[in-house]
């Protein structure tokens, strides 16, 4: 099944820094649903997301840290949060990979580019 791509979101808000010193490791950090607390930002809303191939969908972010993505009749739900300056989405679907995006500056037309750790950037615009 084609992976749903999220995109969107949040122009502000970061999680409080951890008081404990992080251990250095050559292994990449793995983020799980338990690691993503509800977002404390005011970026909740619905966003139109345009994929690199022109496909459009929506991503709705709730204030309680939940999200729903809708693309071409497919729906994905999960948790979202700001983690280390990135907006991350952790799908409920077992085995699905957490996706994190760096958000670009907002253009005059209200759009911004969200660049994932892997894959193509997406264009995002808040619609409500």
MODELLER restraints for C-alpha pairs under 7 A, 6 or more apart:
rsr = mdl.restraints
at = mdl.atoms
rsr.add(forms.Gaussian(group=physical.xy_distance, feature=features.Distance(at['CA:4:A'], at['CA:71:A']), mean=6.85, stdev=0.5))
rsr.add(forms.Gaussian(group=physical.xy_distance, feature=features.Distance(at['CA:4:A'], at['CA:76:A']), mean=6.93, stdev=0.5))
rsr.add(forms.Gaussian(group=physical.xy_distance, feature=features.Distance(at['CA:6:A'], at['CA:59:A']), mean=6.57, stdev=0.5))
rsr.add(forms.Gaussian(group=physical.xy_distance, feature=features.Distance(at['CA:6:A'], at['CA:69:A']), mean=6.45, stdev=0.5))
rsr.add(forms.Gaussian(group=physical.xy_distance, feature=features.Distance(at['CA:7:A'], at['CA:49:A']), mean=6.06, stdev=0.5))
rsr.add(forms.Gaussian(group=physical.xy_distance, feature=features.Distance(at['CA:7:A'], at['CA:114:A']), mean=6.11, stdev=0.5))
rsr.add(forms.Gaussian(group=physical.xy_distance, feature=features.Distance(at['CA:7:A'], at['CA:122:A']), mean=6.32, stdev=0.5))
rsr.add(forms.Gaussian(group=physical.xy_distance, feature=features.Distance(at['CA:7:A'], at['CA:124:A']), mean=6.57, stdev=0.5))
rsr.add(forms.Gaussian(group=physical.xy_distance, feature=features.Distance(at['CA:8:A'], at['CA:47:A']), mean=6.17, stdev=0.5))
rsr.add(forms.Gaussian(group=physical.xy_distance, feature=features.Distance(at['CA:8:A'], at['CA:49:A']), mean=6.53, stdev=0.5))
rsr.add(forms.Gaussian(group=physical.xy_distance, feature=features.Distance(at['CA:8:A'], at['CA:59:A']), mean=6.66, stdev=0.5))
rsr.add(forms.Gaussian(group=physical.xy_distance, feature=features.Distance(at['CA:8:A'], at['CA:114:A']), mean=6.57, stdev=0.5))
rsr.add(forms.Gaussian(group=physical.xy_distance, feature=features.Distance(at['CA:8:A'], at['CA:124:A']), mean=5.38, stdev=0.5))
rsr.add(forms.Gaussian(group=physical.xy_distance, feature=features.Distance(at['CA:9:A'], at['CA:43:A']), mean=6.90, stdev=0.5))
rsr.add(forms.Gaussian(group=physical.xy_distance, feature=features.Distance(at['CA:10:A'], at['CA:43:A']), mean=5.01, stdev=0.5))
rsr.add(forms.Gaussian(group=physical.xy_distance, feature=features.Distance(at['CA:11:A'], at['CA:43:A']), mean=6.88, stdev=0.5))
rsr.add(forms.Gaussian(group=physical.xy_distance, feature=features.Distance(at['CA:12:A'], at['CA:41:A']), mean=6.62, stdev=0.5))
rsr.add(forms.Gaussian(group=physical.xy_distance, feature=features.Distance(at['CA:13:A'], at['CA:41:A']), mean=5.06, stdev=0.5))
rsr.add(forms.Gaussian(group=physical.xy_distance, feature=features.Distance(at['CA:13:A'], at['CA:82:A']), mean=6.64, stdev=0.5))
rsr.add(forms.Gaussian(group=physical.xy_distance, feature=features.Distance(at['CA:14:A'], at['CA:82:A']), mean=5.25, stdev=0.5))
rsr.add(forms.Gaussian(group=physical.xy_distance, feature=features.Distance(at['CA:14:A'], at['CA:83:A']), mean=6.56, stdev=0.5))
rsr.add(forms.Gaussian(group=physical.xy_distance, feature=features.Distance(at['CA:14:A'], at['CA:85:A']), mean=6.28, stdev=0.5))
rsr.add(forms.Gaussian(group=physical.xy_distance, feature=features.Distance(at['CA:15:A'], at['CA:82:A']), mean=6.16, stdev=0.5))
rsr.add(forms.Gaussian(group=physical.xy_distance, feature=features.Distance(at['CA:15:A'], at['CA:83:A']), mean=6.27, stdev=0.5))
rsr.add(forms.Gaussian(group=physical.xy_distance, feature=features.Distance(at['CA:31:A'], at['CA:98:A']), mean=6.68, stdev=0.5))
rsr.add(forms.Gaussian(group=physical.xy_distance, feature=features.Distance(at['CA:33:A'], at['CA:79:A']), mean=6.92, stdev=0.5))
rsr.add(forms.Gaussian(group=physical.xy_distance, feature=features.Distance(at['CA:33:A'], at['CA:90:A']), mean=5.88, stdev=0.5))
rsr.add(forms.Gaussian(group=physical.xy_distance, feature=features.Distance(at['CA:36:A'], at['CA:79:A']), mean=6.96, stdev=0.5))
rsr.add(forms.Gaussian(group=physical.xy_distance, feature=features.Distance(at['CA:36:A'], at['CA:80:A']), mean=6.83, stdev=0.5))
rsr.add(forms.Gaussian(group=physical.xy_distance, feature=features.Distance(at['CA:36:A'], at['CA:81:A']), mean=5.90, stdev=0.5))
rsr.add(forms.Gaussian(group=physical.xy_distance, feature=features.Distance(at['CA:37:A'], at['CA:65:A']), mean=6.98, stdev=0.5))
rsr.add(forms.Gaussian(group=physical.xy_distance, feature=features.Distance(at['CA:37:A'], at['CA:81:A']), mean=6.60, stdev=0.5))
rsr.add(forms.Gaussian(group=physical.xy_distance, feature=features.Distance(at['CA:38:A'], at['CA:64:A']), mean=5.36, stdev=0.5))
rsr.add(forms.Gaussian(group=physical.xy_distance, feature=features.Distance(at['CA:38:A'], at['CA:65:A']), mean=3.89, stdev=0.5))
rsr.add(forms.Gaussian(group=physical.xy_distance, feature=features.Distance(at['CA:38:A'], at['CA:81:A']), mean=6.28, stdev=0.5))
rsr.add(forms.Gaussian(group=physical.xy_distance, feature=features.Distance(at['CA:39:A'], at['CA:63:A']), mean=6.60, stdev=0.5))
rsr.add(forms.Gaussian(group=physical.xy_distance, feature=features.Distance(at['CA:39:A'], at['CA:64:A']), mean=6.55, stdev=0.5))
rsr.add(forms.Gaussian(group=physical.xy_distance, feature=features.Distance(at['CA:39:A'], at['CA:65:A']), mean=4.90, stdev=0.5))
rsr.add(forms.Gaussian(group=physical.xy_distance, feature=features.Distance(at['CA:39:A'], at['CA:80:A']), mean=6.97, stdev=0.5))
rsr.add(forms.Gaussian(group=physical.xy_distance, feature=features.Distance(at['CA:39:A'], at['CA:81:A']), mean=4.96, stdev=0.5))
rsr.add(forms.Gaussian(group=physical.xy_distance, feature=features.Distance(at['CA:39:A'], at['CA:82:A']), mean=6.78, stdev=0.5))
rsr.add(forms.Gaussian(group=physical.xy_distance, feature=features.Distance(at['CA:44:A'], at['CA:61:A']), mean=4.85, stdev=0.5))
rsr.add(forms.Gaussian(group=physical.xy_distance, feature=features.Distance(at['CA:44:A'], at['CA:62:A']), mean=5.05, stdev=0.5))
rsr.add(forms.Gaussian(group=physical.xy_distance, feature=features.Distance(at['CA:44:A'], at['CA:63:A']), mean=5.28, stdev=0.5))
rsr.add(forms.Gaussian(group=physical.xy_distance, feature=features.Distance(at['CA:45:A'], at['CA:60:A']), mean=5.63, stdev=0.5))
rsr.add(forms.Gaussian(group=physical.xy_distance, feature=features.Distance(at['CA:45:A'], at['CA:61:A']), mean=5.31, stdev=0.5))
rsr.add(forms.Gaussian(group=physical.xy_distance, feature=features.Distance(at['CA:45:A'], at['CA:62:A']), mean=6.54, stdev=0.5))
rsr.add(forms.Gaussian(group=physical.xy_distance, feature=features.Distance(at['CA:45:A'], at['CA:128:A']), mean=5.50, stdev=0.5))
rsr.add(forms.Gaussian(group=physical.xy_distance, feature=features.Distance(at['CA:46:A'], at['CA:58:A']), mean=6.73, stdev=0.5))
rsr.add(forms.Gaussian(group=physical.xy_distance, feature=features.Distance(at['CA:46:A'], at['CA:59:A']), mean=5.70, stdev=0.5))
rsr.add(forms.Gaussian(group=physical.xy_distance, feature=features.Distance(at['CA:46:A'], at['CA:60:A']), mean=4.20, stdev=0.5))
rsr.add(forms.Gaussian(group=physical.xy_distance, feature=features.Distance(at['CA:46:A'], at['CA:61:A']), mean=6.32, stdev=0.5))
rsr.add(forms.Gaussian(group=physical.xy_distance, feature=features.Distance(at['CA:46:A'], at['CA:126:A']), mean=5.96, stdev=0.5))
rsr.add(forms.Gaussian(group=physical.xy_distance, feature=features.Distance(at['CA:46:A'], at['CA:127:A']), mean=5.70, stdev=0.5))
rsr.add(forms.Gaussian(group=physical.xy_distance, feature=features.Distance(at['CA:46:A'], at['CA:128:A']), mean=5.18, stdev=0.5))
rsr.add(forms.Gaussian(group=physical.xy_distance, feature=features.Distance(at['CA:47:A'], at['CA:58:A']), mean=5.53, stdev=0.5))
rsr.add(forms.Gaussian(group=physical.xy_distance, feature=features.Distance(at['CA:47:A'], at['CA:59:A']), mean=5.20, stdev=0.5))
rsr.add(forms.Gaussian(group=physical.xy_distance, feature=features.Distance(at['CA:47:A'], at['CA:60:A']), mean=6.22, stdev=0.5))
rsr.add(forms.Gaussian(group=physical.xy_distance, feature=features.Distance(at['CA:47:A'], at['CA:124:A']), mean=6.44, stdev=0.5))
rsr.add(forms.Gaussian(group=physical.xy_distance, feature=features.Distance(at['CA:47:A'], at['CA:125:A']), mean=5.38, stdev=0.5))
rsr.add(forms.Gaussian(group=physical.xy_distance, feature=features.Distance(at['CA:47:A'], at['CA:126:A']), mean=4.19, stdev=0.5))
rsr.add(forms.Gaussian(group=physical.xy_distance, feature=features.Distance(at['CA:47:A'], at['CA:127:A']), mean=5.34, stdev=0.5))
rsr.add(forms.Gaussian(group=physical.xy_distance, feature=features.Distance(at['CA:48:A'], at['CA:56:A']), mean=6.94, stdev=0.5))
rsr.add(forms.Gaussian(group=physical.xy_distance, feature=features.Distance(at['CA:48:A'], at['CA:57:A']), mean=5.90, stdev=0.5))
rsr.add(forms.Gaussian(group=physical.xy_distance, feature=features.Distance(at['CA:48:A'], at['CA:58:A']), mean=4.62, stdev=0.5))
rsr.add(forms.Gaussian(group=physical.xy_distance, feature=features.Distance(at['CA:48:A'], at['CA:59:A']), mean=6.54, stdev=0.5))
rsr.add(forms.Gaussian(group=physical.xy_distance, feature=features.Distance(at['CA:48:A'], at['CA:124:A']), mean=5.70, stdev=0.5))
rsr.add(forms.Gaussian(group=physical.xy_distance, feature=features.Distance(at['CA:48:A'], at['CA:125:A']), mean=5.27, stdev=0.5))
rsr.add(forms.Gaussian(group=physical.xy_distance, feature=features.Distance(at['CA:48:A'], at['CA:126:A']), mean=6.28, stdev=0.5))
rsr.add(forms.Gaussian(group=physical.xy_distance, feature=features.Distance(at['CA:48:A'], at['CA:127:A']), mean=6.48, stdev=0.5))
rsr.add(forms.Gaussian(group=physical.xy_distance, feature=features.Distance(at['CA:49:A'], at['CA:56:A']), mean=5.60, stdev=0.5))
rsr.add(forms.Gaussian(group=physical.xy_distance, feature=features.Distance(at['CA:49:A'], at['CA:57:A']), mean=5.28, stdev=0.5))
rsr.add(forms.Gaussian(group=physical.xy_distance, feature=features.Distance(at['CA:49:A'], at['CA:58:A']), mean=5.60, stdev=0.5))
rsr.add(forms.Gaussian(group=physical.xy_distance, feature=features.Distance(at['CA:49:A'], at['CA:59:A']), mean=6.96, stdev=0.5))
rsr.add(forms.Gaussian(group=physical.xy_distance, feature=features.Distance(at['CA:49:A'], at['CA:122:A']), mean=6.68, stdev=0.5))
rsr.add(forms.Gaussian(group=physical.xy_distance, feature=features.Distance(at['CA:49:A'], at['CA:123:A']), mean=5.78, stdev=0.5))
rsr.add(forms.Gaussian(group=physical.xy_distance, feature=features.Distance(at['CA:49:A'], at['CA:124:A']), mean=4.64, stdev=0.5))
rsr.add(forms.Gaussian(group=physical.xy_distance, feature=features.Distance(at['CA:49:A'], at['CA:125:A']), mean=6.71, stdev=0.5))
rsr.add(forms.Gaussian(group=physical.xy_distance, feature=features.Distance(at['CA:50:A'], at['CA:56:A']), mean=4.49, stdev=0.5))
rsr.add(forms.Gaussian(group=physical.xy_distance, feature=features.Distance(at['CA:50:A'], at['CA:57:A']), mean=6.61, stdev=0.5))
rsr.add(forms.Gaussian(group=physical.xy_distance, feature=features.Distance(at['CA:50:A'], at['CA:122:A']), mean=5.73, stdev=0.5))
rsr.add(forms.Gaussian(group=physical.xy_distance, feature=features.Distance(at['CA:50:A'], at['CA:123:A']), mean=5.09, stdev=0.5))
rsr.add(forms.Gaussian(group=physical.xy_distance, feature=features.Distance(at['CA:50:A'], at['CA:124:A']), mean=6.39, stdev=0.5))
rsr.add(forms.Gaussian(group=physical.xy_distance, feature=features.Distance(at['CA:51:A'], at['CA:122:A']), mean=4.91, stdev=0.5))
rsr.add(forms.Gaussian(group=physical.xy_distance, feature=features.Distance(at['CA:51:A'], at['CA:123:A']), mean=6.66, stdev=0.5))
rsr.add(forms.Gaussian(group=physical.xy_distance, feature=features.Distance(at['CA:52:A'], at['CA:120:A']), mean=6.37, stdev=0.5))
rsr.add(forms.Gaussian(group=physical.xy_distance, feature=features.Distance(at['CA:52:A'], at['CA:121:A']), mean=6.72, stdev=0.5))
rsr.add(forms.Gaussian(group=physical.xy_distance, feature=features.Distance(at['CA:52:A'], at['CA:122:A']), mean=5.99, stdev=0.5))
rsr.add(forms.Gaussian(group=physical.xy_distance, feature=features.Distance(at['CA:56:A'], at['CA:71:A']), mean=6.78, stdev=0.5))
rsr.add(forms.Gaussian(group=physical.xy_distance, feature=features.Distance(at['CA:57:A'], at['CA:70:A']), mean=5.54, stdev=0.5))
rsr.add(forms.Gaussian(group=physical.xy_distance, feature=features.Distance(at['CA:57:A'], at['CA:71:A']), mean=4.49, stdev=0.5))
rsr.add(forms.Gaussian(group=physical.xy_distance, feature=features.Distance(at['CA:58:A'], at['CA:69:A']), mean=5.70, stdev=0.5))
rsr.add(forms.Gaussian(group=physical.xy_distance, feature=features.Distance(at['CA:58:A'], at['CA:70:A']), mean=5.29, stdev=0.5))
rsr.add(forms.Gaussian(group=physical.xy_distance, feature=features.Distance(at['CA:58:A'], at['CA:71:A']), mean=6.72, stdev=0.5))
rsr.add(forms.Gaussian(group=physical.xy_distance, feature=features.Distance(at['CA:59:A'], at['CA:67:A']), mean=6.89, stdev=0.5))
rsr.add(forms.Gaussian(group=physical.xy_distance, feature=features.Distance(at['CA:59:A'], at['CA:68:A']), mean=5.70, stdev=0.5))
rsr.add(forms.Gaussian(group=physical.xy_distance, feature=features.Distance(at['CA:59:A'], at['CA:69:A']), mean=4.31, stdev=0.5))
rsr.add(forms.Gaussian(group=physical.xy_distance, feature=features.Distance(at['CA:59:A'], at['CA:70:A']), mean=6.41, stdev=0.5))
rsr.add(forms.Gaussian(group=physical.xy_distance, feature=features.Distance(at['CA:60:A'], at['CA:67:A']), mean=5.46, stdev=0.5))
rsr.add(forms.Gaussian(group=physical.xy_distance, feature=features.Distance(at['CA:60:A'], at['CA:68:A']), mean=5.23, stdev=0.5))
rsr.add(forms.Gaussian(group=physical.xy_distance, feature=features.Distance(at['CA:60:A'], at['CA:69:A']), mean=6.41, stdev=0.5))
rsr.add(forms.Gaussian(group=physical.xy_distance, feature=features.Distance(at['CA:61:A'], at['CA:67:A']), mean=4.48, stdev=0.5))
rsr.add(forms.Gaussian(group=physical.xy_distance, feature=features.Distance(at['CA:61:A'], at['CA:68:A']), mean=6.78, stdev=0.5))
rsr.add(forms.Gaussian(group=physical.xy_distance, feature=features.Distance(at['CA:65:A'], at['CA:79:A']), mean=5.47, stdev=0.5))
rsr.add(forms.Gaussian(group=physical.xy_distance, feature=features.Distance(at['CA:65:A'], at['CA:80:A']), mean=5.28, stdev=0.5))
rsr.add(forms.Gaussian(group=physical.xy_distance, feature=features.Distance(at['CA:65:A'], at['CA:81:A']), mean=6.36, stdev=0.5))
rsr.add(forms.Gaussian(group=physical.xy_distance, feature=features.Distance(at['CA:66:A'], at['CA:78:A']), mean=5.65, stdev=0.5))
rsr.add(forms.Gaussian(group=physical.xy_distance, feature=features.Distance(at['CA:66:A'], at['CA:79:A']), mean=4.40, stdev=0.5))
rsr.add(forms.Gaussian(group=physical.xy_distance, feature=features.Distance(at['CA:66:A'], at['CA:80:A']), mean=5.85, stdev=0.5))
rsr.add(forms.Gaussian(group=physical.xy_distance, feature=features.Distance(at['CA:67:A'], at['CA:77:A']), mean=5.58, stdev=0.5))
rsr.add(forms.Gaussian(group=physical.xy_distance, feature=features.Distance(at['CA:67:A'], at['CA:78:A']), mean=5.49, stdev=0.5))
rsr.add(forms.Gaussian(group=physical.xy_distance, feature=features.Distance(at['CA:67:A'], at['CA:79:A']), mean=5.82, stdev=0.5))
rsr.add(forms.Gaussian(group=physical.xy_distance, feature=features.Distance(at['CA:67:A'], at['CA:80:A']), mean=6.29, stdev=0.5))
rsr.add(forms.Gaussian(group=physical.xy_distance, feature=features.Distance(at['CA:68:A'], at['CA:75:A']), mean=6.82, stdev=0.5))
rsr.add(forms.Gaussian(group=physical.xy_distance, feature=features.Distance(at['CA:68:A'], at['CA:76:A']), mean=5.65, stdev=0.5))
rsr.add(forms.Gaussian(group=physical.xy_distance, feature=features.Distance(at['CA:68:A'], at['CA:77:A']), mean=4.48, stdev=0.5))
rsr.add(forms.Gaussian(group=physical.xy_distance, feature=features.Distance(at['CA:68:A'], at['CA:78:A']), mean=6.82, stdev=0.5))
rsr.add(forms.Gaussian(group=physical.xy_distance, feature=features.Distance(at['CA:69:A'], at['CA:75:A']), mean=5.55, stdev=0.5))
rsr.add(forms.Gaussian(group=physical.xy_distance, feature=features.Distance(at['CA:69:A'], at['CA:76:A']), mean=5.09, stdev=0.5))
rsr.add(forms.Gaussian(group=physical.xy_distance, feature=features.Distance(at['CA:69:A'], at['CA:77:A']), mean=6.40, stdev=0.5))
rsr.add(forms.Gaussian(group=physical.xy_distance, feature=features.Distance(at['CA:70:A'], at['CA:76:A']), mean=6.65, stdev=0.5))
rsr.add(forms.Gaussian(group=physical.xy_distance, feature=features.Distance(at['CA:76:A'], at['CA:91:A']), mean=6.73, stdev=0.5))
rsr.add(forms.Gaussian(group=physical.xy_distance, feature=features.Distance(at['CA:77:A'], at['CA:91:A']), mean=5.69, stdev=0.5))
rsr.add(forms.Gaussian(group=physical.xy_distance, feature=features.Distance(at['CA:77:A'], at['CA:92:A']), mean=5.92, stdev=0.5))
rsr.add(forms.Gaussian(group=physical.xy_distance, feature=features.Distance(at['CA:78:A'], at['CA:89:A']), mean=6.88, stdev=0.5))
rsr.add(forms.Gaussian(group=physical.xy_distance, feature=features.Distance(at['CA:78:A'], at['CA:90:A']), mean=5.49, stdev=0.5))
rsr.add(forms.Gaussian(group=physical.xy_distance, feature=features.Distance(at['CA:78:A'], at['CA:91:A']), mean=4.14, stdev=0.5))
rsr.add(forms.Gaussian(group=physical.xy_distance, feature=features.Distance(at['CA:78:A'], at['CA:92:A']), mean=4.65, stdev=0.5))
rsr.add(forms.Gaussian(group=physical.xy_distance, feature=features.Distance(at['CA:79:A'], at['CA:89:A']), mean=5.82, stdev=0.5))
rsr.add(forms.Gaussian(group=physical.xy_distance, feature=features.Distance(at['CA:79:A'], at['CA:90:A']), mean=5.19, stdev=0.5))
rsr.add(forms.Gaussian(group=physical.xy_distance, feature=features.Distance(at['CA:79:A'], at['CA:91:A']), mean=6.49, stdev=0.5))
rsr.add(forms.Gaussian(group=physical.xy_distance, feature=features.Distance(at['CA:80:A'], at['CA:88:A']), mean=5.49, stdev=0.5))
rsr.add(forms.Gaussian(group=physical.xy_distance, feature=features.Distance(at['CA:80:A'], at['CA:89:A']), mean=4.47, stdev=0.5))
rsr.add(forms.Gaussian(group=physical.xy_distance, feature=features.Distance(at['CA:80:A'], at['CA:90:A']), mean=6.23, stdev=0.5))
rsr.add(forms.Gaussian(group=physical.xy_distance, feature=features.Distance(at['CA:81:A'], at['CA:87:A']), mean=5.82, stdev=0.5))
rsr.add(forms.Gaussian(group=physical.xy_distance, feature=features.Distance(at['CA:81:A'], at['CA:88:A']), mean=5.48, stdev=0.5))
rsr.add(forms.Gaussian(group=physical.xy_distance, feature=features.Distance(at['CA:81:A'], at['CA:89:A']), mean=6.87, stdev=0.5))
rsr.add(forms.Gaussian(group=physical.xy_distance, feature=features.Distance(at['CA:82:A'], at['CA:88:A']), mean=6.10, stdev=0.5))
rsr.add(forms.Gaussian(group=physical.xy_distance, feature=features.Distance(at['CA:86:A'], at['CA:100:A']), mean=5.92, stdev=0.5))
rsr.add(forms.Gaussian(group=physical.xy_distance, feature=features.Distance(at['CA:86:A'], at['CA:101:A']), mean=5.30, stdev=0.5))
rsr.add(forms.Gaussian(group=physical.xy_distance, feature=features.Distance(at['CA:86:A'], at['CA:102:A']), mean=4.95, stdev=0.5))
rsr.add(forms.Gaussian(group=physical.xy_distance, feature=features.Distance(at['CA:87:A'], at['CA:100:A']), mean=5.40, stdev=0.5))
rsr.add(forms.Gaussian(group=physical.xy_distance, feature=features.Distance(at['CA:87:A'], at['CA:101:A']), mean=5.16, stdev=0.5))
rsr.add(forms.Gaussian(group=physical.xy_distance, feature=features.Distance(at['CA:87:A'], at['CA:102:A']), mean=6.56, stdev=0.5))
rsr.add(forms.Gaussian(group=physical.xy_distance, feature=features.Distance(at['CA:88:A'], at['CA:98:A']), mean=6.76, stdev=0.5))
rsr.add(forms.Gaussian(group=physical.xy_distance, feature=features.Distance(at['CA:88:A'], at['CA:99:A']), mean=5.48, stdev=0.5))
rsr.add(forms.Gaussian(group=physical.xy_distance, feature=features.Distance(at['CA:88:A'], at['CA:100:A']), mean=3.99, stdev=0.5))
rsr.add(forms.Gaussian(group=physical.xy_distance, feature=features.Distance(at['CA:88:A'], at['CA:101:A']), mean=6.28, stdev=0.5))
rsr.add(forms.Gaussian(group=physical.xy_distance, feature=features.Distance(at['CA:89:A'], at['CA:98:A']), mean=5.51, stdev=0.5))
rsr.add(forms.Gaussian(group=physical.xy_distance, feature=features.Distance(at['CA:89:A'], at['CA:99:A']), mean=5.23, stdev=0.5))
rsr.add(forms.Gaussian(group=physical.xy_distance, feature=features.Distance(at['CA:89:A'], at['CA:100:A']), mean=6.30, stdev=0.5))
rsr.add(forms.Gaussian(group=physical.xy_distance, feature=features.Distance(at['CA:90:A'], at['CA:97:A']), mean=6.87, stdev=0.5))
rsr.add(forms.Gaussian(group=physical.xy_distance, feature=features.Distance(at['CA:90:A'], at['CA:98:A']), mean=4.40, stdev=0.5))
rsr.add(forms.Gaussian(group=physical.xy_distance, feature=features.Distance(at['CA:90:A'], at['CA:99:A']), mean=6.62, stdev=0.5))
rsr.add(forms.Gaussian(group=physical.xy_distance, feature=features.Distance(at['CA:91:A'], at['CA:98:A']), mean=6.65, stdev=0.5))
rsr.add(forms.Gaussian(group=physical.xy_distance, feature=features.Distance(at['CA:99:A'], at['CA:116:A']), mean=6.92, stdev=0.5))
rsr.add(forms.Gaussian(group=physical.xy_distance, feature=features.Distance(at['CA:100:A'], at['CA:116:A']), mean=5.65, stdev=0.5))
rsr.add(forms.Gaussian(group=physical.xy_distance, feature=features.Distance(at['CA:100:A'], at['CA:117:A']), mean=6.14, stdev=0.5))
rsr.add(forms.Gaussian(group=physical.xy_distance, feature=features.Distance(at['CA:101:A'], at['CA:114:A']), mean=5.59, stdev=0.5))
rsr.add(forms.Gaussian(group=physical.xy_distance, feature=features.Distance(at['CA:101:A'], at['CA:115:A']), mean=5.09, stdev=0.5))
rsr.add(forms.Gaussian(group=physical.xy_distance, feature=features.Distance(at['CA:101:A'], at['CA:116:A']), mean=4.21, stdev=0.5))
rsr.add(forms.Gaussian(group=physical.xy_distance, feature=features.Distance(at['CA:101:A'], at['CA:117:A']), mean=6.34, stdev=0.5))
rsr.add(forms.Gaussian(group=physical.xy_distance, feature=features.Distance(at['CA:102:A'], at['CA:114:A']), mean=5.59, stdev=0.5))
rsr.add(forms.Gaussian(group=physical.xy_distance, feature=features.Distance(at['CA:102:A'], at['CA:115:A']), mean=5.17, stdev=0.5))
rsr.add(forms.Gaussian(group=physical.xy_distance, feature=features.Distance(at['CA:102:A'], at['CA:116:A']), mean=6.42, stdev=0.5))
rsr.add(forms.Gaussian(group=physical.xy_distance, feature=features.Distance(at['CA:103:A'], at['CA:112:A']), mean=6.98, stdev=0.5))
rsr.add(forms.Gaussian(group=physical.xy_distance, feature=features.Distance(at['CA:103:A'], at['CA:113:A']), mean=6.02, stdev=0.5))
rsr.add(forms.Gaussian(group=physical.xy_distance, feature=features.Distance(at['CA:103:A'], at['CA:114:A']), mean=4.52, stdev=0.5))
rsr.add(forms.Gaussian(group=physical.xy_distance, feature=features.Distance(at['CA:103:A'], at['CA:115:A']), mean=6.44, stdev=0.5))
rsr.add(forms.Gaussian(group=physical.xy_distance, feature=features.Distance(at['CA:104:A'], at['CA:112:A']), mean=5.57, stdev=0.5))
rsr.add(forms.Gaussian(group=physical.xy_distance, feature=features.Distance(at['CA:104:A'], at['CA:113:A']), mean=5.15, stdev=0.5))
rsr.add(forms.Gaussian(group=physical.xy_distance, feature=features.Distance(at['CA:104:A'], at['CA:114:A']), mean=6.13, stdev=0.5))
rsr.add(forms.Gaussian(group=physical.xy_distance, feature=features.Distance(at['CA:105:A'], at['CA:112:A']), mean=5.83, stdev=0.5))
rsr.add(forms.Gaussian(group=physical.xy_distance, feature=features.Distance(at['CA:106:A'], at['CA:112:A']), mean=4.63, stdev=0.5))
rsr.add(forms.Gaussian(group=physical.xy_distance, feature=features.Distance(at['CA:110:A'], at['CA:125:A']), mean=5.86, stdev=0.5))
rsr.add(forms.Gaussian(group=physical.xy_distance, feature=features.Distance(at['CA:111:A'], at['CA:123:A']), mean=6.56, stdev=0.5))
rsr.add(forms.Gaussian(group=physical.xy_distance, feature=features.Distance(at['CA:111:A'], at['CA:124:A']), mean=5.37, stdev=0.5))
rsr.add(forms.Gaussian(group=physical.xy_distance, feature=features.Distance(at['CA:111:A'], at['CA:125:A']), mean=4.49, stdev=0.5))
rsr.add(forms.Gaussian(group=physical.xy_distance, feature=features.Distance(at['CA:112:A'], at['CA:123:A']), mean=5.78, stdev=0.5))
rsr.add(forms.Gaussian(group=physical.xy_distance, feature=features.Distance(at['CA:112:A'], at['CA:124:A']), mean=5.34, stdev=0.5))
rsr.add(forms.Gaussian(group=physical.xy_distance, feature=features.Distance(at['CA:112:A'], at['CA:125:A']), mean=6.53, stdev=0.5))
rsr.add(forms.Gaussian(group=physical.xy_distance, feature=features.Distance(at['CA:113:A'], at['CA:121:A']), mean=6.46, stdev=0.5))
rsr.add(forms.Gaussian(group=physical.xy_distance, feature=features.Distance(at['CA:113:A'], at['CA:122:A']), mean=5.66, stdev=0.5))
rsr.add(forms.Gaussian(group=physical.xy_distance, feature=features.Distance(at['CA:113:A'], at['CA:123:A']), mean=4.58, stdev=0.5))
rsr.add(forms.Gaussian(group=physical.xy_distance, feature=features.Distance(at['CA:113:A'], at['CA:124:A']), mean=6.06, stdev=0.5))
rsr.add(forms.Gaussian(group=physical.xy_distance, feature=features.Distance(at['CA:114:A'], at['CA:121:A']), mean=5.57, stdev=0.5))
rsr.add(forms.Gaussian(group=physical.xy_distance, feature=features.Distance(at['CA:114:A'], at['CA:122:A']), mean=5.35, stdev=0.5))
rsr.add(forms.Gaussian(group=physical.xy_distance, feature=features.Distance(at['CA:114:A'], at['CA:123:A']), mean=6.29, stdev=0.5))
rsr.add(forms.Gaussian(group=physical.xy_distance, feature=features.Distance(at['CA:114:A'], at['CA:124:A']), mean=6.95, stdev=0.5))
rsr.add(forms.Gaussian(group=physical.xy_distance, feature=features.Distance(at['CA:115:A'], at['CA:121:A']), mean=4.30, stdev=0.5))
rsr.add(forms.Gaussian(group=physical.xy_distance, feature=features.Distance(at['CA:115:A'], at['CA:122:A']), mean=6.56, stdev=0.5))
